Amino acid sequence: MTNSIAVIGGGASGLTAAIAAARSGKYSVTVYESGGRVGRKILATGNGRCNMTNINADTRFYHGQNPNFILGAKRGFWVKETIDFFEELGVVVNVEEDGKVYPYSNQASAVLDVLRFKIDDTDNIRIMLPFEVKTVTKTGERFVITAFDGRQETADKVIIATGGKAAPAFGSKGVGYDILKAFGHKITPLAPSLVQIKTETDVVKKLKGIKLDADVTLGGEREYGEVLFTEYGLSGPAVFSLSSRLGNTKTVSLDIMSRYDKDELYVKILDRIAKRPKITLDNFFVGMFHKRVGQAILKCAGIEPLSRYAVTLGEKEIARVCAIIKKWDFRITGTMSWNNAQVTKGGAVTDEFGPETMESKKVKNLYAAGEVLDIDGDCGGYNLQWAWSSGYLAGTEAGK
Ligand SMILES: Cc1cc2nc3c(=O)[nH]c(=O)nc-3n(C[C@H](O)[C@H](O)[C@H](O)COP(=O)(O)OP(=O)(O)OC[C@H]3O[C@@H](n4cnc5c(N)ncnc54)[C@H](O)[C@@H]3O)c2cc1C
Protein backbone atom coordinates (compact mmCIF):
# COMPACT_ATOMS: atom_id res chain seq x y z
CA MET A 1 0.00 0.00 0.00
CA THR A 2 1.83 3.10 -1.18
CA ASN A 3 -0.95 5.59 -1.80
CA SER A 4 -1.57 8.05 0.96
CA ILE A 5 -4.29 10.36 2.20
CA ALA A 6 -3.58 13.29 4.51
CA VAL A 7 -6.40 14.48 6.74
CA ILE A 8 -5.63 17.97 8.07
CA GLY A 9 -7.33 18.31 11.46
CA GLY A 10 -8.35 15.64 13.96
CA GLY A 11 -11.77 17.00 14.92
CA ALA A 12 -15.26 15.66 14.29
CA SER A 13 -15.04 15.76 10.49
CA GLY A 14 -11.38 14.73 10.28
CA LEU A 15 -11.70 11.63 12.47
CA THR A 16 -14.79 10.47 10.57
CA ALA A 17 -13.03 11.17 7.27
CA ALA A 18 -10.01 9.12 8.35
CA ILE A 19 -12.14 6.10 9.35
CA ALA A 20 -14.09 6.25 6.08
CA ALA A 21 -10.96 6.75 3.97
CA ALA A 22 -9.21 3.76 5.53
CA ARG A 23 -12.14 1.39 4.90
CA SER A 24 -11.24 0.57 1.30
CA GLY A 25 -7.80 -0.55 2.48
CA LYS A 26 -6.24 1.07 -0.58
CA TYR A 27 -4.57 3.97 1.24
CA SER A 28 -2.50 4.73 4.26
CA VAL A 29 -4.25 7.58 6.05
CA THR A 30 -2.52 10.15 8.27
CA VAL A 31 -4.37 12.61 10.47
CA TYR A 32 -2.32 15.76 11.14
CA GLU A 33 -3.56 17.42 14.33
CA SER A 34 -2.17 20.68 15.70
CA GLY A 35 -3.16 19.99 19.32
CA GLY A 36 -1.76 17.55 21.85
CA ARG A 37 -4.77 15.27 21.34
CA VAL A 38 -7.50 14.75 18.78
CA GLY A 39 -11.15 15.75 19.16
CA ARG A 40 -10.78 18.35 21.91
CA LYS A 41 -13.86 20.24 20.74
CA ILE A 42 -16.00 17.09 20.72
CA LEU A 43 -15.42 16.85 24.48
CA ALA A 44 -16.91 20.31 24.99
CA THR A 45 -20.00 19.77 22.87
CA GLY A 46 -23.51 19.73 24.30
CA ASN A 47 -22.20 20.90 27.70
CA GLY A 48 -20.06 17.77 27.88
CA ARG A 49 -22.95 15.53 26.74
CA CYS A 50 -22.40 15.87 22.94
CA ASN A 51 -25.58 16.61 21.05
CA MET A 52 -24.38 14.35 18.22
CA THR A 53 -27.14 14.96 15.71
CA ASN A 54 -30.83 15.77 15.37
CA ILE A 55 -33.39 13.46 13.82
CA ASN A 56 -35.10 16.47 12.18
CA ALA A 57 -31.97 17.67 10.39
CA ASP A 58 -32.71 19.15 6.97
CA THR A 59 -31.99 22.32 4.99
CA ARG A 60 -34.26 24.45 7.24
CA PHE A 61 -31.65 24.27 9.97
CA TYR A 62 -28.60 25.15 7.87
CA HIS A 63 -27.24 28.45 6.58
CA GLY A 64 -24.67 29.66 4.08
CA GLN A 65 -24.78 30.95 0.50
CA ASN A 66 -26.25 27.61 -0.56
CA PRO A 67 -27.78 25.54 2.26
CA ASN A 68 -28.99 23.06 -0.39
CA PHE A 69 -25.38 21.91 -0.61
CA ILE A 70 -26.18 19.61 2.33
CA LEU A 71 -28.60 17.66 0.14
CA GLY A 72 -25.68 15.67 -1.28
CA ALA A 73 -24.80 14.55 2.25
CA LYS A 74 -28.47 13.91 2.97
CA ARG A 75 -28.55 11.45 0.09
CA GLY A 76 -25.22 9.85 0.96
CA PHE A 77 -24.65 9.76 4.73
CA TRP A 78 -27.12 11.52 6.97
CA VAL A 79 -28.79 11.06 10.37
CA LYS A 80 -29.70 7.38 10.14
CA GLU A 81 -26.31 6.45 8.69
CA THR A 82 -24.58 8.52 11.38
CA ILE A 83 -26.49 6.81 14.17
CA ASP A 84 -25.75 3.40 12.58
CA PHE A 85 -22.08 4.38 12.26
CA PHE A 86 -21.82 5.28 15.94
CA GLU A 87 -23.90 2.31 17.09
CA GLU A 88 -21.49 0.09 15.16
CA LEU A 89 -18.64 1.75 17.05
CA GLY A 90 -20.45 1.10 20.34
CA VAL A 91 -22.43 4.25 21.14
CA VAL A 92 -26.03 3.65 22.21
CA VAL A 93 -27.99 6.81 21.45
CA ASN A 94 -30.92 8.52 23.09
CA VAL A 95 -33.33 10.88 21.30
CA GLU A 96 -34.46 13.79 23.48
CA GLU A 97 -36.85 16.73 23.05
CA ASP A 98 -36.75 18.51 19.70
CA GLY A 99 -35.10 15.46 18.14
CA LYS A 100 -31.73 16.05 19.76
CA VAL A 101 -29.61 12.93 19.88
CA TYR A 102 -27.13 12.27 22.70
CA PRO A 103 -25.09 9.25 23.69
CA TYR A 104 -27.04 7.22 26.27
CA SER A 105 -24.12 7.63 28.68
CA ASN A 106 -24.49 11.43 28.38
CA GLN A 107 -20.74 11.63 27.93
CA ALA A 108 -19.16 13.48 25.04
CA SER A 109 -15.98 11.61 25.92
CA ALA A 110 -17.70 8.36 24.89
CA VAL A 111 -18.22 9.70 21.38
CA LEU A 112 -14.58 10.67 21.09
CA ASP A 113 -13.41 7.44 22.71
CA VAL A 114 -15.17 5.16 20.21
CA LEU A 115 -13.69 7.13 17.32
CA ARG A 116 -10.24 6.80 18.90
CA PHE A 117 -10.72 3.05 19.56
CA LYS A 118 -11.67 2.52 15.93
CA ILE A 119 -8.64 4.47 14.75
CA ASP A 120 -6.33 2.53 17.12
CA ASP A 121 -7.75 -0.71 15.68
CA THR A 122 -7.22 0.33 12.09
CA ASP A 123 -3.75 -0.49 10.81
CA ASN A 124 -3.79 1.98 7.96
CA ILE A 125 -4.55 5.09 10.06
CA ARG A 126 -1.79 7.02 11.77
CA ILE A 127 -2.18 10.13 13.91
CA MET A 128 0.58 12.73 13.85
CA LEU A 129 0.46 15.23 16.69
CA PRO A 130 1.23 17.88 17.48
CA PHE A 131 1.60 18.78 13.81
CA GLU A 132 0.24 22.20 12.96
CA VAL A 133 -0.07 22.48 9.22
CA LYS A 134 0.96 25.83 7.80
CA THR A 135 0.65 25.21 4.07
CA VAL A 136 -0.41 22.55 1.63
CA THR A 137 0.96 22.81 -1.91
CA LYS A 138 0.73 20.57 -4.95
CA THR A 139 3.74 19.61 -7.04
CA GLY A 140 2.72 17.52 -10.01
CA GLU A 141 0.33 14.89 -8.66
CA ARG A 142 1.58 15.02 -5.05
CA PHE A 143 0.65 17.29 -2.20
CA VAL A 144 3.30 18.66 0.16
CA ILE A 145 2.15 19.33 3.71
CA THR A 146 4.36 21.73 5.65
CA ALA A 147 4.10 22.29 9.39
CA PHE A 148 4.72 25.61 11.15
CA ASP A 149 7.91 24.05 12.58
CA GLY A 150 9.17 23.19 9.08
CA ARG A 151 8.47 19.44 9.00
CA GLN A 152 7.23 18.23 5.64
CA GLU A 153 5.16 15.24 4.55
CA THR A 154 3.63 14.27 1.21
CA ALA A 155 0.33 12.68 0.19
CA ASP A 156 -1.64 11.75 -2.92
CA LYS A 157 -4.89 13.15 -1.58
CA VAL A 158 -5.66 15.78 1.06
CA ILE A 159 -8.80 16.37 3.13
CA ILE A 160 -8.98 19.80 4.78
CA ALA A 161 -10.86 19.28 8.06
CA THR A 162 -9.40 22.09 10.15
CA GLY A 163 -12.70 23.52 11.39
CA GLY A 164 -13.44 27.24 11.29
CA LYS A 165 -12.48 30.12 13.61
CA ALA A 166 -14.95 29.57 16.42
CA ALA A 167 -13.69 28.52 19.86
CA PRO A 168 -9.97 28.69 18.98
CA ALA A 169 -9.14 27.28 22.42
CA PHE A 170 -10.01 23.88 20.93
CA GLY A 171 -7.57 24.28 18.03
CA SER A 172 -9.60 25.79 15.20
CA LYS A 173 -7.87 29.04 14.34
CA GLY A 174 -8.84 29.45 10.71
CA VAL A 175 -5.68 28.17 8.96
CA GLY A 176 -7.86 25.96 6.76
CA TYR A 177 -9.22 29.04 5.00
CA ASP A 178 -5.68 30.15 4.05
CA ILE A 179 -4.87 26.67 2.76
CA LEU A 180 -7.97 26.58 0.57
CA LYS A 181 -7.45 30.19 -0.57
CA ALA A 182 -3.96 29.30 -1.77
CA PHE A 183 -5.59 26.70 -4.04
CA GLY A 184 -7.84 29.40 -5.53
CA HIS A 185 -10.94 28.74 -3.42
CA LYS A 186 -13.12 31.68 -2.42
CA ILE A 187 -14.04 32.23 1.22
CA THR A 188 -17.26 34.07 2.10
CA PRO A 189 -17.19 36.68 4.93
CA LEU A 190 -16.73 34.96 8.31
CA ALA A 191 -18.62 35.77 11.51
CA PRO A 192 -19.11 34.13 14.92
CA SER A 193 -22.41 32.26 15.23
CA LEU A 194 -24.26 30.49 18.05
CA VAL A 195 -22.97 33.23 20.26
CA GLN A 196 -24.26 35.75 22.77
CA ILE A 197 -25.65 39.00 21.35
CA LYS A 198 -24.40 42.45 22.30
CA THR A 199 -27.01 45.17 22.62
CA GLU A 200 -27.13 48.75 23.84
CA THR A 201 -26.34 48.36 27.49
CA ASP A 202 -28.36 51.05 29.30
CA VAL A 203 -31.18 48.61 30.17
CA VAL A 204 -29.50 45.18 30.15
CA LYS A 205 -26.64 46.21 32.40
CA LYS A 206 -29.07 47.01 35.22
CA LEU A 207 -30.73 43.58 34.77
CA LYS A 208 -27.44 41.67 34.68
CA GLY A 209 -27.82 38.11 35.98
CA ILE A 210 -31.63 37.98 35.72
CA LYS A 211 -33.15 35.13 33.71
CA LEU A 212 -36.66 34.97 32.30
CA ASP A 213 -38.56 32.88 29.76
CA ALA A 214 -39.52 34.75 26.63
CA ASP A 215 -40.47 34.45 23.02
CA VAL A 216 -37.41 35.89 21.30
CA THR A 217 -37.75 37.34 17.81
CA LEU A 218 -34.74 38.03 15.65
CA GLY A 219 -34.39 38.29 11.89
CA GLY A 220 -37.98 37.16 11.33
CA GLU A 221 -37.48 34.00 13.40
CA ARG A 222 -39.03 33.34 16.79
CA GLU A 223 -37.91 30.98 19.51
CA TYR A 224 -39.20 30.44 23.03
CA GLY A 225 -36.71 29.83 25.78
CA GLU A 226 -34.65 31.19 28.60
CA VAL A 227 -33.03 34.60 28.21
CA LEU A 228 -30.25 35.87 30.42
CA PHE A 229 -29.51 39.59 30.77
CA THR A 230 -25.79 40.29 30.84
CA GLU A 231 -23.53 43.29 31.15
CA TYR A 232 -23.05 43.40 27.37
CA GLY A 233 -26.44 42.23 26.09
CA LEU A 234 -28.50 39.05 25.96
CA SER A 235 -27.59 35.41 26.34
CA GLY A 236 -29.35 32.12 27.07
CA PRO A 237 -30.35 29.24 24.79
CA ALA A 238 -33.03 31.05 22.76
CA VAL A 239 -30.82 34.06 22.00
CA PHE A 240 -27.83 31.84 21.33
CA SER A 241 -29.78 29.73 18.91
CA LEU A 242 -31.24 32.70 17.01
CA SER A 243 -27.82 34.33 16.67
CA SER A 244 -27.31 32.17 13.58
CA ARG A 245 -30.03 34.24 11.87
CA LEU A 246 -28.46 37.60 12.74
CA GLY A 247 -27.42 38.85 9.28
CA ASN A 248 -28.00 42.60 9.19
CA THR A 249 -30.77 42.51 11.78
CA LYS A 250 -30.59 45.50 14.10
CA THR A 251 -33.15 44.55 16.76
CA VAL A 252 -33.87 41.61 18.99
CA SER A 253 -37.31 41.61 20.65
CA LEU A 254 -38.61 39.81 23.71
CA ASP A 255 -42.20 38.90 24.43
CA ILE A 256 -41.92 38.24 28.14
CA MET A 257 -45.56 37.27 28.61
CA SER A 258 -46.28 35.24 25.51
CA ARG A 259 -49.16 33.29 27.09
CA TYR A 260 -51.26 36.49 27.16
CA ASP A 261 -52.21 38.67 24.20
CA LYS A 262 -52.12 42.45 24.56
CA ASP A 263 -55.81 42.77 25.51
CA GLU A 264 -55.61 40.06 28.16
CA LEU A 265 -52.51 41.71 29.53
CA TYR A 266 -54.26 45.09 29.67
CA VAL A 267 -57.11 43.55 31.70
CA LYS A 268 -54.62 41.82 33.98
CA ILE A 269 -52.85 45.11 34.72
CA LEU A 270 -56.15 46.90 35.39
CA ASP A 271 -56.99 44.08 37.80
CA ARG A 272 -53.66 44.47 39.60
CA ILE A 273 -54.27 48.20 39.94
CA ALA A 274 -57.78 47.61 41.28
CA LYS A 275 -56.52 45.11 43.85
CA ARG A 276 -53.50 47.12 44.99
CA PRO A 277 -54.17 50.80 44.13
CA LYS A 278 -51.78 52.15 46.75
CA ILE A 279 -48.77 50.01 45.86
CA THR A 280 -45.91 52.14 44.56
CA LEU A 281 -44.85 51.51 40.98
CA ASP A 282 -41.40 50.23 41.94
CA ASN A 283 -43.15 47.21 43.53
CA PHE A 284 -46.11 47.04 41.15
CA PHE A 285 -44.85 44.07 39.10
CA VAL A 286 -43.50 42.03 42.03
CA GLY A 287 -45.02 38.58 41.67
CA MET A 288 -45.36 38.92 37.92
CA PHE A 289 -41.77 39.69 36.93
CA HIS A 290 -38.47 40.06 38.73
CA LYS A 291 -38.73 43.37 40.60
CA ARG A 292 -35.93 44.99 38.56
CA VAL A 293 -37.48 43.77 35.28
CA GLY A 294 -40.78 45.40 36.30
CA GLN A 295 -39.03 48.66 37.11
CA ALA A 296 -37.12 48.56 33.81
CA ILE A 297 -40.35 48.06 31.85
CA LEU A 298 -41.97 51.06 33.51
CA LYS A 299 -38.89 53.19 32.81
CA CYS A 300 -38.78 52.05 29.17
CA ALA A 301 -42.42 53.11 28.93
CA GLY A 302 -41.39 56.57 30.17
CA ILE A 303 -43.29 56.22 33.44
CA GLU A 304 -41.70 58.03 36.36
CA PRO A 305 -41.25 58.54 39.24
CA LEU A 306 -41.63 54.98 40.47
CA SER A 307 -42.72 56.33 43.84
CA ARG A 308 -46.14 57.02 42.26
CA TYR A 309 -49.12 54.85 43.29
CA ALA A 310 -50.38 52.24 40.83
CA VAL A 311 -53.75 53.93 40.74
CA THR A 312 -52.16 56.97 39.04
CA LEU A 313 -51.37 54.95 35.90
CA GLY A 314 -53.31 56.36 32.97
CA GLU A 315 -54.80 54.42 30.04
CA LYS A 316 -52.04 55.43 27.63
CA GLU A 317 -49.36 54.53 30.15
CA ILE A 318 -50.87 51.07 30.66
CA ALA A 319 -51.02 50.60 26.88
CA ARG A 320 -47.32 51.53 26.59
CA VAL A 321 -46.42 49.06 29.35
CA CYS A 322 -48.37 46.29 27.59
CA ALA A 323 -46.64 47.08 24.31
CA ILE A 324 -43.23 46.72 25.92
CA ILE A 325 -44.08 43.50 27.72
CA LYS A 326 -45.21 41.99 24.40
CA LYS A 327 -42.36 43.46 22.33
CA TRP A 328 -39.37 44.64 24.28
CA ASP A 329 -36.86 45.83 21.70
CA PHE A 330 -33.11 45.84 22.22
CA ARG A 331 -30.83 47.44 19.63
CA ILE A 332 -28.14 45.00 18.52
CA THR A 333 -24.59 46.32 18.47
CA GLY A 334 -22.80 43.07 17.58
CA THR A 335 -21.98 39.65 18.96
CA MET A 336 -19.48 38.35 21.45
CA SER A 337 -16.13 37.25 20.00
CA TRP A 338 -14.85 34.08 18.33
CA ASN A 339 -13.80 32.82 21.77
CA ASN A 340 -17.46 32.61 22.82
CA ALA A 341 -18.90 31.31 19.55
CA GLN A 342 -19.74 27.68 18.87
CA VAL A 343 -19.56 27.86 15.10
CA THR A 344 -18.37 29.94 12.17
CA LYS A 345 -20.82 31.56 9.80
CA GLY A 346 -19.32 31.56 6.29
CA GLY A 347 -16.42 29.60 4.87
CA ALA A 348 -15.20 28.06 1.63
CA VAL A 349 -17.76 28.60 -1.15
CA THR A 350 -19.60 25.29 -1.44
CA ASP A 351 -20.37 25.62 -5.17
CA GLU A 352 -16.67 24.95 -5.71
CA PHE A 353 -16.99 21.44 -4.20
CA GLY A 354 -18.95 18.35 -5.16
CA PRO A 355 -21.93 18.00 -2.79
CA GLU A 356 -21.70 14.21 -2.76
CA THR A 357 -17.90 13.92 -2.75
CA MET A 358 -16.64 17.09 -1.03
CA GLU A 359 -13.93 17.14 -3.69
CA SER A 360 -12.68 20.49 -4.93
CA LYS A 361 -13.81 21.34 -8.45
CA LYS A 362 -10.60 23.35 -8.82
CA VAL A 363 -7.96 20.90 -7.58
CA LYS A 364 -8.17 17.16 -8.16
CA ASN A 365 -7.76 14.99 -5.05
CA LEU A 366 -8.31 17.94 -2.69
CA TYR A 367 -11.33 17.67 -0.37
CA ALA A 368 -12.84 19.79 2.41
CA ALA A 369 -15.19 18.80 5.22
CA GLY A 370 -16.87 20.28 8.28
CA GLU A 371 -16.99 23.85 9.44
CA VAL A 372 -14.31 25.11 7.04
CA LEU A 373 -17.01 24.98 4.34
CA ASP A 374 -19.67 27.68 4.12
CA ILE A 375 -22.31 25.70 6.03
CA ASP A 376 -23.40 26.46 9.58
CA GLY A 377 -26.29 24.95 11.44
CA ASP A 378 -28.64 25.96 14.21
CA CYS A 379 -28.11 24.87 17.78
CA GLY A 380 -29.39 21.30 18.32
CA GLY A 381 -26.91 18.80 16.87
CA TYR A 382 -26.95 20.15 13.31
CA ASN A 383 -23.31 21.25 13.22
CA LEU A 384 -21.89 17.93 14.32
CA GLN A 385 -24.20 16.19 11.84
CA TRP A 386 -22.65 18.30 9.10
CA ALA A 387 -19.14 17.49 10.34
CA TRP A 388 -19.79 13.71 10.50
CA SER A 389 -21.55 13.64 7.11
CA SER A 390 -19.16 15.79 5.13
CA GLY A 391 -16.19 14.05 6.74
CA TYR A 392 -17.56 10.62 5.96
CA LEU A 393 -18.31 11.51 2.34
CA ALA A 394 -14.90 13.13 1.78
CA GLY A 395 -13.15 10.13 3.33
CA THR A 396 -15.15 7.57 1.38
CA GLU A 397 -14.55 9.37 -1.89
CA ALA A 398 -10.84 9.88 -1.25
CA GLY A 399 -10.50 6.24 -0.25
CA LYS A 400 -11.90 4.92 -3.54
C1 LIG B 1 -18.46 24.70 23.22
C2 LIG B 1 -19.03 24.09 21.97
C3 LIG B 1 -20.13 23.25 22.06
C4 LIG B 1 -20.69 22.70 20.90
N1 LIG B 1 -21.73 21.83 21.02
C5 LIG B 1 -22.25 21.27 19.91
C6 LIG B 1 -23.27 20.28 20.02
O1 LIG B 1 -23.63 19.85 21.12
N2 LIG B 1 -23.80 19.80 18.86
C7 LIG B 1 -23.37 20.21 17.63
O2 LIG B 1 -23.90 19.74 16.62
N3 LIG B 1 -22.35 21.10 17.49
C8 LIG B 1 -21.78 21.62 18.60
N4 LIG B 1 -20.74 22.48 18.49
C9 LIG B 1 -20.20 22.78 17.12
C10 LIG B 1 -19.34 21.59 16.63
O3 LIG B 1 -18.51 21.16 17.66
C11 LIG B 1 -18.48 21.98 15.43
O4 LIG B 1 -19.29 22.54 14.42
C12 LIG B 1 -17.74 20.78 14.87
O5 LIG B 1 -16.87 20.26 15.86
C13 LIG B 1 -16.94 21.13 13.64
O6 LIG B 1 -16.20 20.01 13.25
P1 LIG B 1 -14.88 20.20 12.38
O7 LIG B 1 -14.27 18.86 12.24
O8 LIG B 1 -15.18 20.95 11.15
O9 LIG B 1 -13.94 21.15 13.23
P2 LIG B 1 -13.33 20.94 14.69
O10 LIG B 1 -14.12 20.00 15.46
O11 LIG B 1 -13.08 22.30 15.19
O12 LIG B 1 -11.94 20.22 14.40
C14 LIG B 1 -10.89 20.83 13.71
C15 LIG B 1 -9.61 20.18 14.16
O13 LIG B 1 -8.54 20.61 13.30
C16 LIG B 1 -7.42 20.95 14.10
N5 LIG B 1 -6.64 21.93 13.34
C17 LIG B 1 -7.02 23.21 13.07
N6 LIG B 1 -6.06 23.82 12.34
C18 LIG B 1 -5.09 22.91 12.13
C19 LIG B 1 -3.84 22.95 11.46
N7 LIG B 1 -3.43 24.06 10.84
N8 LIG B 1 -3.07 21.84 11.44
C20 LIG B 1 -3.50 20.69 12.07
N9 LIG B 1 -4.66 20.61 12.75
C21 LIG B 1 -5.46 21.71 12.76
C22 LIG B 1 -8.00 21.47 15.39
O14 LIG B 1 -7.07 21.38 16.45
C23 LIG B 1 -9.21 20.55 15.57
O15 LIG B 1 -8.87 19.41 16.30
C24 LIG B 1 -20.14 23.03 19.62
C25 LIG B 1 -19.03 23.88 19.54
C26 LIG B 1 -18.48 24.41 20.70
C27 LIG B 1 -17.28 25.30 20.59
The ligand as an ORCA input file, in Angstrom:
! r2SCAN-3c Opt
* xyz 0 1
  C     -18.458     24.701     23.220
  C     -19.034     24.094     21.966
  C     -20.131     23.253     22.055
  C     -20.689     22.698     20.901
  N     -21.726     21.834     21.025
  C     -22.251     21.267     19.912
  C     -23.268     20.277     20.019
  O     -23.635     19.847     21.119
  N     -23.800     19.797     18.864
  C     -23.370     20.212     17.631
  O     -23.895     19.743     16.622
  N     -22.354     21.095     17.495
  C     -21.780     21.619     18.603
  N     -20.735     22.484     18.488
  C     -20.202     22.775     17.125
  C     -19.343     21.590     16.635
  O     -18.512     21.161     17.664
  C     -18.482     21.979     15.434
  O     -19.293     22.539     14.425
  C     -17.741     20.782     14.869
  O     -16.870     20.262     15.858
  C     -16.941     21.131     13.636
  O     -16.195     20.014     13.249
  P     -14.884     20.198     12.379
  O     -14.273     18.864     12.244
  O     -15.184     20.953     11.151
  O     -13.938     21.151     13.228
  P     -13.327     20.938     14.692
  O     -14.123     20.003     15.463
  O     -13.080     22.304     15.186
  O     -11.944     20.217     14.404
  C     -10.886     20.828     13.709
  C      -9.606     20.177     14.163
  O      -8.541     20.612     13.302
  C      -7.417     20.946     14.102
  N      -6.643     21.933     13.340
  C      -7.017     23.212     13.067
  N      -6.063     23.821     12.336
  C      -5.092     22.907     12.132
  C      -3.839     22.951     11.455
  N      -3.427     24.061     10.843
  N      -3.075     21.837     11.435
  C      -3.497     20.692     12.068
  N      -4.655     20.606     12.749
  C      -5.456     21.709     12.762
  C      -8.002     21.466     15.391
  O      -7.073     21.380     16.450
  C      -9.207     20.552     15.574
  O      -8.875     19.405     16.302
  C     -20.137     23.029     19.618
  C     -19.032     23.876     19.535
  C     -18.483     24.409     20.704
  C     -17.285     25.298     20.589
*
